[in-house]
Amino acid sequence: MADACDRAWFVTGEDMWRERVDLAARWFLGINDTGTPVYDPRTGGGRDGLTREGTNQNQGAESTLAALSALQKARLVG
């Protein structure tokens, strides 16, 4: 989502898309349905998903890359 919004911001220049890049990144930091961070700054890993009880503790490569990419995009457009 962060990549798509970043591209839309690049193409249109509309601030709405830059704000959505930030929102996508904040999802990993706990601005999500459960209020639980999915990104772990201690390990640098991204957890694999949300459950009603919190996060799946597995930190797979795809989830970690998604979190790092979204956080990087937000920093670059911010």
C-alpha positions as CSV (number, residue, x, y, z in Angstrom):
1,M,0.0,0.0,0.0
2,A,2.8,2.4,0.9
3,D,4.5,1.7,-2.5
4,A,1.2,2.4,-4.4
5,C,0.5,5.6,-2.5
6,D,4.1,6.7,-3.0
7,R,3.8,6.2,-6.7
8,A,0.5,8.1,-6.8
9,W,2.1,11.0,-4.9
10,F,5.0,11.0,-7.3
11,V,2.7,11.1,-10.4
12,T,0.0,13.5,-9.1
13,G,1.9,15.6,-6.5
14,E,-1.3,15.5,-4.4
15,D,-0.6,15.6,-0.6
16,M,-3.4,13.1,0.0
17,W,-1.1,10.3,-1.3
18,R,1.9,11.4,0.8
19,E,-0.4,11.3,3.9
20,R,-1.5,7.8,3.0
21,V,2.1,6.6,2.7
22,D,2.5,7.8,6.3
23,L,-0.7,6.1,7.3
24,A,0.5,2.8,5.7
25,A,3.8,3.0,7.7
26,R,2.0,3.8,10.9
27,W,-0.1,0.6,10.5
28,F,3.1,-1.3,11.3
29,L,3.7,0.9,14.3
30,G,0.3,0.1,15.9
31,I,-2.2,2.4,14.1
32,N,-4.2,-0.7,13.1
33,D,-7.4,-2.5,14.1
34,T,-5.9,-4.0,17.3
35,G,-3.6,-1.1,18.3
36,T,-0.7,-3.5,18.3
37,P,2.7,-2.8,16.7
38,V,3.6,-5.2,14.0
39,Y,7.1,-3.8,13.5
40,D,9.6,-4.6,16.3
41,P,12.3,-1.9,16.5
42,R,14.4,-4.0,18.9
43,T,14.9,-6.8,16.3
44,G,14.1,-4.8,13.1
45,G,11.6,-7.5,12.2
46,G,8.0,-7.3,11.0
47,R,5.6,-9.8,12.5
48,D,3.6,-12.0,10.1
49,G,0.1,-10.8,11.0
50,L,-2.6,-9.7,13.5
51,T,-5.0,-11.8,15.4
52,R,-7.7,-10.9,17.9
53,E,-5.1,-11.7,20.7
54,G,-2.3,-9.6,19.2
55,T,0.4,-10.3,16.7
56,N,1.7,-13.5,15.3
57,Q,5.2,-13.6,16.8
58,N,6.8,-15.1,13.6
59,Q,9.0,-12.5,11.9
60,G,9.3,-13.7,8.3
61,A,11.3,-12.1,5.5
62,E,8.2,-10.9,3.6
63,S,6.7,-9.2,6.6
64,T,10.0,-7.6,7.6
65,L,10.6,-6.3,4.1
66,A,7.1,-4.9,3.9
67,A,7.5,-3.1,7.3
68,L,11.0,-1.7,6.4
69,S,9.8,-0.6,3.0
70,A,6.8,1.2,4.3
71,L,8.8,2.9,7.0
72,Q,11.5,3.9,4.6
73,K,8.9,5.4,2.1
74,A,7.2,7.4,4.9
75,R,10.6,8.8,6.0
76,L,11.5,9.8,2.4
77,V,8.2,11.5,1.6
78,G,7.8,13.1,5.0
